[in-house]
Amino acid sequence: MLNGPEEMSAAASPLLPWQAGTVPLMLAPMQGLTNRALRAQFIQQVRPDVVFTEFMRVNAAAAVKRLSAVDLREIAAVEDGVPLVVQLVGHGREALVSAARSAQHAGAVHLNLNMGCPYGRMTSGLTGGGMLRRPEDLAGIIPALREAVIGSFSIKLRAGYDDPEQVLSLLPLFESSGVDFLVLHPRTVVQEYRGAADHGVTARVVRATRLPVIANGDIRSVADGRKVLVETGAAGLMLGRGAIADPLLFERLRGKANQSPGEAERRVEIRSYLQAMLVRYCELFCGDTQVLGKIKAIVSHMDDPGLVKSLKELRRAKSMTAFEKILSGLA
């Protein structure tokens, strides 16, 4: 079972989207993956303590409609009883504050600012991890967002833009602004996903701030998760690629599922998971081509050594019929 620092739990804000005294396991926001179909499957199968939306792009050029109609329909306080954190990515204080208010009007209770994505998709301003290139702008943005957000306000960020120690210099701003918690991925923005996440940085941040810090990055096994918790003192874990590859990682960390399943057991788990996702994707997306692309995006994160051949065949399937035939032969 997971245990967290008692002092962290005692200091937890009543606004936090997890139960006081627990060590939350969160499903990471992953663009193109953690759509409502996948979140629903995870909630049904392993019930993360907190789930996040894919990031919602804030339109800085729009006069009124800062968030798309599609994104607004995704917004809620909870999904099947699990707290849902709405993640915003954008730039400009006015635009971000306006978007936060729109999200809350649509039902959001928990809002998160993305300051970590290394792949900016807007060219009119610095977004995601790009915000760390101009830290001087954050002094106007973070307090304004905190003031606008009634529920919890958190930040997901990289350790820095090109300096892995940059996050330490930002902690006084986050604390004085009243940010509720941080999610830290200890790579720099320029690293993207190269190299290894340095959770020594996570440990230094935990020691340097009174804010709860959720550790994220390269947590693909029970051993990884427990090591990060013990060595960093983090308040909880955010599971991304490791969980997409193996949803039962949540239950394995809780001690409720086999921590080291054999090849035969993994074959059964993968087939059941992908078959369930095919049903959900067929309901959400239009046409075999789109569904096949989405299901292959899940498979691309799987790297079980004993299943290399089968996983390669699934990734190379040219049609839904071929994919389903390969999948049915897994177990």
MIKOLFI-504908 format. One line per field, with one value per residue (C-alpha): residue number from 1; residue in three letters; x negated, y, z negated. Coordinates in nm, 4 decimals. Example, Ala and Ser with C-alpha at 12.3 -4.5 7.8 and 13.67 -1.06 7.14 Angstrom:
REM MIKOLFI-504908
resi	(1, 2)
resn	(ala, ser)
east	(-1.2300, -1.3670)
north	(-0.4500, -0.1060)
up	(-0.7800, -0.7140)
END
This chain:
REM MIKOLFI-504908
resi	(1, 2, 3, 4, 5, 6, 7, 8, 9, 10, 11, 12, 13, 14, 15, 16, 17, 18, 19, 20, 21, 22, 23, 24, 25, 26, 27, 28, 29, 30, 31, 32, 33, 34, 35, 36, 37, 38, 39, 40, 41, 42, 43, 44, 45, 46, 47, 48, 49, 50, 51, 52, 53, 54, 55, 56, 57, 58, 59, 60, 61, 62, 63, 64, 65, 66, 67, 68, 69, 70, 71, 72, 73, 74, 75, 76, 77, 78, 79, 80, 81, 82, 83, 84, 85, 86, 87, 88, 89, 90, 91, 92, 93, 94, 95, 96, 97, 98, 99, 100, 101, 102, 103, 104, 105, 106, 107, 108, 109, 110, 111, 112, 113, 114, 115, 116, 117, 118, 119, 120, 121, 122, 123, 124, 125, 126, 127, 128, 129, 130, 131, 132, 133, 134, 135, 136, 137, 138, 139, 140, 141, 142, 143, 144, 145, 146, 147, 148, 149, 150, 151, 152, 153, 154, 155, 156, 157, 158, 159, 160, 161, 162, 163, 164, 165, 166, 167, 168, 169, 170, 171, 172, 173, 174, 175, 176, 177, 178, 179, 180, 181, 182, 183, 184, 185, 186, 187, 188, 189, 190, 191, 192, 193, 194, 195, 196, 197, 198, 199, 200, 201, 202, 203, 204, 205, 206, 207, 208, 209, 210, 211, 212, 213, 214, 215, 216, 217, 218, 219, 220, 221, 222, 223, 224, 225, 226, 227, 228, 229, 230, 231, 232, 233, 234, 235, 236, 237, 238, 239, 240, 241, 242, 243, 244, 245, 246, 247, 248, 249, 250, 251, 252, 253, 254, 255, 256, 257, 258, 259, 260, 261, 262, 263, 264, 265, 266, 267, 268, 269, 270, 271, 272, 273, 274, 275, 276, 277, 278, 279, 280, 281, 282, 283, 284, 285, 286, 287, 288, 289, 290, 291, 292, 293, 294, 295, 296, 297, 298, 299, 300, 301, 302, 303, 304, 305, 306, 307, 308, 309, 310, 311, 312, 313, 314, 315, 316, 317, 318, 319, 320, 321, 322, 323, 324, 325, 326, 327, 328, 329, 330, 331)
resn	(met, leu, asn, gly, pro, glu, glu, met, ser, ala, ala, ala, ser, pro, leu, leu, pro, trp, gln, ala, gly, thr, val, pro, leu, met, leu, ala, pro, met, gln, gly, leu, thr, asn, arg, ala, leu, arg, ala, gln, phe, ile, gln, gln, val, arg, pro, asp, val, val, phe, thr, glu, phe, met, arg, val, asn, ala, ala, ala, ala, val, lys, arg, leu, ser, ala, val, asp, leu, arg, glu, ile, ala, ala, val, glu, asp, gly, val, pro, leu, val, val, gln, leu, val, gly, his, gly, arg, glu, ala, leu, val, ser, ala, ala, arg, ser, ala, gln, his, ala, gly, ala, val, his, leu, asn, leu, asn, met, gly, cys, pro, tyr, gly, arg, met, thr, ser, gly, leu, thr, gly, gly, gly, met, leu, arg, arg, pro, glu, asp, leu, ala, gly, ile, ile, pro, ala, leu, arg, glu, ala, val, ile, gly, ser, phe, ser, ile, lys, leu, arg, ala, gly, tyr, asp, asp, pro, glu, gln, val, leu, ser, leu, leu, pro, leu, phe, glu, ser, ser, gly, val, asp, phe, leu, val, leu, his, pro, arg, thr, val, val, gln, glu, tyr, arg, gly, ala, ala, asp, his, gly, val, thr, ala, arg, val, val, arg, ala, thr, arg, leu, pro, val, ile, ala, asn, gly, asp, ile, arg, ser, val, ala, asp, gly, arg, lys, val, leu, val, glu, thr, gly, ala, ala, gly, leu, met, leu, gly, arg, gly, ala, ile, ala, asp, pro, leu, leu, phe, glu, arg, leu, arg, gly, lys, ala, asn, gln, ser, pro, gly, glu, ala, glu, arg, arg, val, glu, ile, arg, ser, tyr, leu, gln, ala, met, leu, val, arg, tyr, cys, glu, leu, phe, cys, gly, asp, thr, gln, val, leu, gly, lys, ile, lys, ala, ile, val, ser, his, met, asp, asp, pro, gly, leu, val, lys, ser, leu, lys, glu, leu, arg, arg, ala, lys, ser, met, thr, ala, phe, glu, lys, ile, leu, ser, gly, leu, ala)
east	(0.0000, -0.1075, -0.1886, -0.2501, -0.4180, -0.1921, -0.2945, -0.1961, 0.1503, 0.2024, 0.1204, 0.3402, 0.5873, 0.9583, 0.9708, 0.7455, 0.9084, 0.8047, 0.8936, 0.6819, 0.4437, 0.4131, 0.1414, 0.3239, 0.2539, 0.3506, 0.3995, 0.1822, 0.3234, 0.1910, 0.2950, 0.4641, 0.4933, 0.6758, 1.0045, 1.3317, 1.3449, 1.0089, 1.0833, 1.4103, 1.2311, 0.9704, 1.2376, 1.4336, 1.1300, 0.8935, 1.0534, 0.7650, 0.7942, 0.7890, 0.8191, 0.7239, 0.8643, 0.6446, 0.5210, 0.7772, 0.6350, 0.7097, 0.7808, 0.6046, 0.7376, 1.1052, 1.3014, 1.5331, 1.5089, 1.1734, 1.2471, 1.3943, 1.7491, 1.6085, 1.3870, 1.6667, 1.8763, 1.5959, 1.5909, 1.7272, 1.6415, 1.6244, 1.6524, 1.8416, 1.7477, 1.3760, 1.2527, 1.1808, 0.9097, 0.9483, 0.6105, 0.5645, 0.2819, 0.2436, 0.0810, 0.1716, 0.3207, 0.6513, 0.7075, 0.6186, 0.8317, 1.1250, 1.0862, 1.0714, 1.3967, 1.5602, 1.4463, 1.5909, 1.9172, 1.9303, 1.8882, 1.5141, 1.4088, 1.0423, 0.8251, 0.4656, 0.2277, 0.0039, -0.3521, -0.5173, -0.4195, -0.7354, -0.5409, -0.3842, -0.1011, -0.0307, -0.2706, -0.1215, -0.2617, -0.4558, -0.2407, -0.2947, -0.6606, -0.7356, -0.6020, -0.9202, -1.1209, -0.9760, -0.9408, -0.9047, -0.5562, -0.4399, -0.4229, -0.1213, 0.0411, 0.0284, 0.1825, 0.4551, 0.5487, 0.5506, 0.7846, 1.0172, 1.0350, 1.2821, 1.1859, 0.8397, 0.5736, 0.2643, -0.0277, -0.1851, -0.5357, -0.8787, -1.1819, -1.2771, -1.3081, -1.6754, -1.7855, -1.6647, -1.6978, -1.4636, -1.1592, -1.3211, -1.3268, -0.9529, -0.8395, -0.8070, -0.5703, -0.3607, -0.3367, -0.2578, 0.0040, 0.1887, 0.1361, 0.2829, 0.0434, -0.2222, -0.2713, -0.6394, -0.7938, -1.1668, -1.2982, -1.3599, -1.1453, -1.4350, -1.4920, -1.1409, -1.1285, -1.4957, -1.7099, -1.5648, -1.3381, -1.5611, -1.3590, -1.6490, -1.5045, -1.1626, -1.3112, -1.4744, -1.1470, -0.9554, -1.2069, -1.1951, -0.8176, -0.5202, -0.3009, -0.2036, -0.4123, -0.2868, -0.5709, -0.5405, -0.7773, -0.9169, -0.6953, -0.6328, -0.6346, -0.5554, -0.9268, -0.9504, -0.6528, -0.7589, -1.1154, -0.9975, -0.7678, -1.0317, -1.3191, -1.1315, -0.8643, -0.6159, -0.2503, -0.1429, -0.2119, -0.0874, -0.0973, -0.1205, -0.2821, -0.3252, 0.0478, 0.1473, -0.0608, 0.0760, 0.3870, 0.3457, 0.0370, 0.2788, 0.3951, 0.0453, -0.0759, 0.2161, 0.1248, 0.4501, 0.3133, 0.0213, -0.2915, -0.4843, -0.2422, -0.3816, -0.3523, -0.0294, 0.1375, 0.0236, 0.1653, 0.5067, 0.4838, 0.3835, 0.6516, 0.9244, 0.8047, 0.7786, 1.1093, 1.2813, 1.1173, 1.2245, 1.5867, 1.5516, 1.3638, 1.6228, 1.8846, 1.6786, 1.4989, 1.6135, 1.4914, 1.2417, 0.9458, 0.9858, 1.0563, 0.7567, 0.5289, 0.6486, 0.6091, 0.2621, 0.1639, 0.2283, 0.0337, -0.2626, -0.3246, -0.3419, -0.6863, -0.6426, -0.9594, -0.7693, -0.5131, -0.7362, -0.6207, -0.2482, -0.2682, -0.4577, -0.1882, 0.0834, -0.1000, -0.1389, 0.2224, 0.3656, 0.7330, 0.9652, 1.0337, 0.6620, 0.6143, 0.9029, 0.7795, 0.4305, 0.5837, 0.8066, 0.4994, 0.3217, 0.4723)
north	(0.0000, 0.3561, 0.5894, 0.9621, 1.2185, 1.2969, 1.6599, 1.6979, 1.5573, 1.7786, 2.0869, 1.9848, 2.2456, 2.1559, 2.2545, 1.9708, 1.7194, 1.4207, 1.2967, 1.4307, 1.1781, 0.9745, 0.9490, 1.0242, 0.8376, 1.0602, 0.9872, 1.2303, 1.4592, 1.3311, 1.5066, 1.2712, 0.9957, 1.0910, 1.1721, 1.0998, 0.7413, 0.6497, 0.8326, 0.6414, 0.3096, 0.3930, 0.5075, 0.1854, -0.0422, 0.1092, 0.4298, 0.6826, 0.9265, 1.2202, 1.2445, 1.5314, 1.6436, 1.6671, 2.0253, 2.2799, 2.5476, 2.9058, 3.1280, 3.4559, 3.6168, 3.5556, 3.8414, 3.6197, 3.2467, 3.1559, 2.7812, 2.5750, 2.4419, 2.0882, 2.1555, 2.3226, 2.0075, 1.8038, 2.0154, 1.8874, 1.8827, 1.5036, 1.2061, 0.9162, 1.0467, 1.0972, 1.4592, 1.5967, 1.8609, 2.0846, 2.1725, 2.4992, 2.5813, 2.9302, 3.2678, 3.6153, 3.7043, 3.8331, 3.5318, 3.2776, 3.4449, 3.4676, 3.1005, 3.0004, 3.1835, 3.0191, 2.6767, 2.7361, 2.8600, 2.5304, 2.3349, 2.3084, 2.2999, 2.2116, 2.4024, 2.3420, 2.5548, 2.3654, 2.4992, 2.1779, 2.0707, 2.0910, 2.1031, 2.4466, 2.4509, 2.8236, 3.0672, 3.3937, 3.3552, 3.1279, 2.8435, 2.5272, 2.4799, 2.7855, 3.0014, 2.9194, 3.1117, 3.4366, 3.3806, 3.7558, 3.7337, 3.4805, 3.7374, 3.8902, 3.5659, 3.3292, 3.5597, 3.6680, 3.3081, 3.2193, 3.5103, 3.4036, 3.0356, 2.9554, 2.5894, 2.4370, 2.5927, 2.3911, 2.4059, 2.1237, 2.2183, 2.1050, 2.1592, 2.4521, 2.5657, 2.4740, 2.4912, 2.2034, 2.4274, 2.6995, 2.5629, 2.6413, 3.0118, 3.0048, 2.8492, 3.1807, 3.3105, 2.9948, 3.0010, 3.3712, 3.3472, 3.0672, 2.7847, 2.4690, 2.2063, 2.1414, 1.8549, 1.8327, 1.6531, 1.6791, 1.7205, 2.0534, 2.1716, 2.1480, 1.7851, 1.6981, 1.3254, 1.2465, 1.1134, 1.0256, 1.2187, 1.3407, 1.2901, 1.4289, 1.7610, 1.6507, 1.5817, 1.9259, 2.0938, 1.8970, 2.0079, 2.3698, 2.4262, 2.3840, 2.3070, 1.9460, 1.8211, 1.5431, 1.3523, 1.2779, 1.1234, 0.7750, 0.5907, 0.2661, 0.0057, -0.0472, -0.0279, 0.3077, 0.4518, 0.3416, 0.4566, 0.8025, 0.8360, 0.7228, 0.9231, 1.2467, 1.2740, 1.3676, 1.3956, 1.1608, 1.0290, 1.1173, 0.8207, 0.8847, 0.6569, 0.3771, 0.3770, 0.3986, 0.0841, -0.0852, 0.0585, -0.1941, -0.0009, 0.1928, -0.1254, -0.2740, 0.0330, -0.0053, -0.3689, -0.4878, -0.6488, -0.8719, -0.6573, -0.8815, -1.0516, -1.3183, -1.3172, -1.5185, -1.2886, -0.9777, -1.1175, -1.1537, -0.8065, -0.6371, -0.8105, -0.7192, -0.3571, -0.3030, -0.4743, -0.2486, 0.0576, -0.0485, -0.0501, 0.2941, 0.4404, 0.3110, 0.5035, 0.8250, 0.8448, 0.8177, 0.5431, 0.2603, 0.4767, 0.7124, 0.4328, 0.2328, 0.5354, 0.5945, 0.2327, 0.2116, 0.5210, 0.3159, 0.0161, 0.2408, 0.2841, -0.0892, -0.2479, -0.5829, -0.7825, -1.1101, -0.9589, -0.7702, -0.9672, -0.9394, -0.5696, -0.5000, -0.6824, -0.4751, -0.1503, -0.2592, -0.3742, -0.2092, -0.2503, -0.2926, -0.6495, -0.7303, -0.5585, -0.7462, -1.0800, -1.0244, -0.9070, -1.2138, -1.4347, -1.2681, -1.4982)
up	(0.0000, 0.0634, -0.2227, -0.2032, -0.4275, -0.7218, -0.7243, -0.3603, -0.4216, -0.7247, -0.5184, -0.2251, -0.1076, -0.1300, 0.2376, 0.3483, 0.5832, 0.3734, 0.0285, -0.2565, -0.4034, -0.0832, 0.1808, 0.5063, 0.8272, 1.1202, 1.4887, 1.6837, 1.9523, 2.2860, 2.6044, 2.8490, 2.5880, 2.2677, 2.4390, 2.2630, 2.3970, 2.2477, 1.9230, 1.8925, 1.9421, 1.6776, 1.4329, 1.4846, 1.4735, 1.2155, 1.0891, 1.0741, 0.7841, 1.0281, 1.4071, 1.6377, 1.9694, 2.2742, 2.2822, 2.3950, 2.6232, 2.5254, 2.8243, 2.7492, 3.0676, 2.9943, 2.8447, 2.6417, 2.7178, 2.5672, 2.5614, 2.8425, 2.8226, 2.8337, 2.5322, 2.3380, 2.3767, 2.2145, 1.8998, 1.5697, 1.2020, 1.1909, 1.4248, 1.2698, 0.9265, 1.0013, 0.9853, 1.3335, 1.3727, 1.6772, 1.8248, 2.0149, 2.2543, 2.3922, 2.3428, 2.2260, 1.8901, 2.0257, 2.2494, 1.9821, 1.7153, 1.9547, 2.0469, 1.6806, 1.6156, 1.9183, 1.8012, 1.4555, 1.6049, 1.7954, 1.4712, 1.4007, 1.0357, 1.0786, 1.3276, 1.4292, 1.6349, 1.8765, 1.8517, 1.9589, 2.3094, 2.5253, 2.8503, 2.8940, 3.1487, 3.1390, 3.2972, 3.1724, 2.8226, 2.5890, 2.4591, 2.2580, 2.1742, 2.3852, 2.1015, 1.9121, 2.1705, 2.0298, 1.6562, 1.6032, 1.7599, 1.5028, 1.2216, 1.3939, 1.5080, 1.2098, 0.9434, 1.1881, 1.2614, 0.8929, 0.8259, 1.1070, 1.0100, 0.7338, 0.6943, 0.7090, 0.9294, 1.0121, 1.2523, 1.4506, 1.5538, 1.6633, 1.4421, 1.6626, 2.0203, 2.0613, 1.6956, 1.4730, 1.1668, 1.3016, 1.1202, 0.7835, 0.8660, 0.9447, 0.6171, 0.4257, 0.6957, 0.6907, 0.3118, 0.2782, 0.5530, 0.3720, 0.6207, 0.4670, 0.5997, 0.8630, 1.1052, 1.1932, 1.4894, 1.4165, 1.7692, 1.9385, 2.2260, 2.4712, 2.3682, 2.4832, 2.3894, 2.4401, 2.1583, 1.8200, 1.5866, 1.3018, 0.9864, 0.7876, 0.9072, 0.7822, 0.4392, 0.4257, 0.5190, 0.2534, -0.0104, 0.1058, 0.1040, -0.1240, 0.1804, 0.2525, 0.5442, 0.7705, 0.9368, 1.3090, 1.5608, 1.6368, 1.3886, 1.5731, 1.2947, 0.9284, 0.8528, 1.0340, 0.8488, 0.5042, 0.5591, 0.6639, 0.3635, 0.1154, 0.2614, 0.3312, 0.0610, 0.3347, 0.2347, 0.5140, 0.8603, 1.2063, 1.4437, 1.8183, 2.0746, 1.8228, 1.7507, 2.1179, 2.1733, 1.8611, 1.6907, 1.4103, 1.3000, 1.0769, 0.9047, 0.8962, 0.7062, 0.4660, 0.4039, 0.5597, 0.8779, 0.9633, 0.9589, 1.1985, 1.4399, 1.6696, 2.0471, 2.0578, 1.8032, 1.9916, 2.3159, 2.1524, 1.9960, 2.3206, 2.5259, 2.2762, 2.2556, 2.6301, 2.7022, 2.4500, 2.6059, 2.9545, 2.8382, 2.6812, 2.9792, 3.2245, 3.0267, 3.0094, 3.3446, 3.7041, 3.9349, 3.9166, 4.0191, 3.7236, 3.4770, 3.6003, 3.5621, 3.2068, 3.0954, 3.2518, 3.0520, 2.7376, 2.8668, 2.9519, 2.5769, 2.5066, 2.4904, 2.3162, 2.3983, 2.4444, 2.6786, 2.9212, 3.2277, 3.1486, 3.0645, 3.3864, 3.5828, 3.4141, 3.4959, 3.8599, 3.9120, 4.2243, 4.1386, 3.8449, 3.9556, 3.9513, 3.6151, 3.4547, 3.5925, 3.4457, 3.1179, 3.0888, 3.1175, 2.8265, 2.5659)
END
